[in-house]
Amino acid sequence: MHTSTLQQQIPDVVPVKDLAAQLIEKIRTRDAHIGVVGLGYVGLPLALEAAAAGFPVLGIDVNRAIVDGLRDGRSHVLDVTDTRLGEALAAGNFIPSTEWGAIGELDVVIVCVPTPLRKTGDPDLTYVMAATEALASRIDEGTLVVLESTTYPGTTEEVLLPRLQALELEVGRDLFLAFSPERVDPGNREYGAKNIPKVVGGVTPKCAEIAATLYGQWAEKVVTVSSTRVAEMVKLLENTFRSVNIALVNEMAMMCAHMGIDVWEVIDAAASKPFGFMPFYPGPGLGGHCIPIDPIYLRWKSRIDGFEPQFIDLAERVNGEMPLFVARRSMELLNERGKAMRGSRVHVMGVAYKRNVSDIRESPALRIIAELQGFGAKVSYSDPFVPRLPLGEATLVAEEPSPQVLEATDLVVIVTDHAAFDYPLTARHAPLLFDTRNATKGIEADHVFRL
């Protein structure tokens, strides 16, 4: 009787929910529903990789035209074929949408929105903040949120974390937050989401563990670091490293041009050293969203924290001079043949920021064309990936680099070395050729000049 009375007085023990363990189990069994916010060149390949690994994936993008195209099986991303997209749609693993309503049903949300710069050079986190607000008003406990957008160190903790903490859910127990820098290289057929090691940093160790478990379902290698700030800095170091070394070799190219030395031969010979040297190659300038932009994010954050970076500024100045150097060198080559730049017909081959892509963001070709036109040249261009090129109020239309087109020019400038171009044919039919990419390596002729 006494025991029975005591048992009646002991309240039922409510088991503590282990949301982290539950989410990890969902991920491992492919029962976790994944959402990818932003279906650009980062988000779309990521979404399809997760779908191919067996996860149900909801892709969200505010651009209705992009979503409608994806629903119809048309990919707008070079690295994603219509066939691959169609397979994911047919399997029912990937659903593109413009609606945020289903966010609350997701177990994982990965944010891959743009992070451009303002005209003042400050980071523009408008898209990140908008996505964060949309998530915070819809997600439930037990959700993992991962930011992949490239940004300055501290963004995850300073922008996302406070908004999510306002939900009165403890991050690391009720809700999980991590950062994993995107490492996409558009047009690279050798490395993609599967075989590029994935760096992951969490707000707490449990957040990092869950994020690492997620990416480990399709990435061959996951590298876990101690914090989101470290993970954010990793991406900036990678691209600042490239920017600084490209600046060094660009300055070397300008120096060699003054001395009458072939910089390409110098680099090839230096690269024969089996240690202590890593070859970088000069070009007409930096382009794309990463290498020209990421170091500026780092510089901005460094100055906010009271540290004045020097290499970043110097590299930006050197790389920024290259388009003007190319335009002036083009004028010199014409002058050496008794022709003025004003009135000359200059044909630019390649206007995308890198080979075999259609992206013209920050492309050095845009400034080179503007400089050439400023010198009075009549500019035309060829690019198999960019059929039309808006330039202010005017729009140029791409021309096929046929023998007739090439022979009708005074100067041809190779700015982007697309694989589709026939360089021997170009060298045969161009009256004067200036190659900024060493695409004509091995072709020796009196009218062919390299950077």
Secondary structure, DSSP 4 states (H G I P E B T S, - for coil): -HHHHHHHHSPPPPPPP-HHHHHHHHHHTT---EEEE--STTHHHHHHHHHHTT--EEEE-S-HHHHHHHHTT---STTS-HHHHHHHHHHT-EEEES--GGGGG-SEEEE-----B-TTS-B--HHHHHHHHHHHTT--TT-EEEE-S---TTHIIIIIHHHHHTTT--BTTTBEEEE------TT-SS--TTTSPEEEEESSHHHHHHHHHHHTTT-S-EEEES-HHHHHHHHHHHHHHHHHHHHHHHHHHHHHHHHT--HHHHHHHHTTSSSS-------S---SSSTTTHHHHHHHHHHHTT---SHHHHHHHHHHHHHHHHHHHHHHHHHHTT--STT-EEEEE--SSSTT----TT-HHHHHHHHHHHTT-EEEEE-TT-SEEEETTEEEE-----HHHHHT-SEEEE-S--TTS-HHHHHHH-SSEEESS-TTTT---TTEEE-
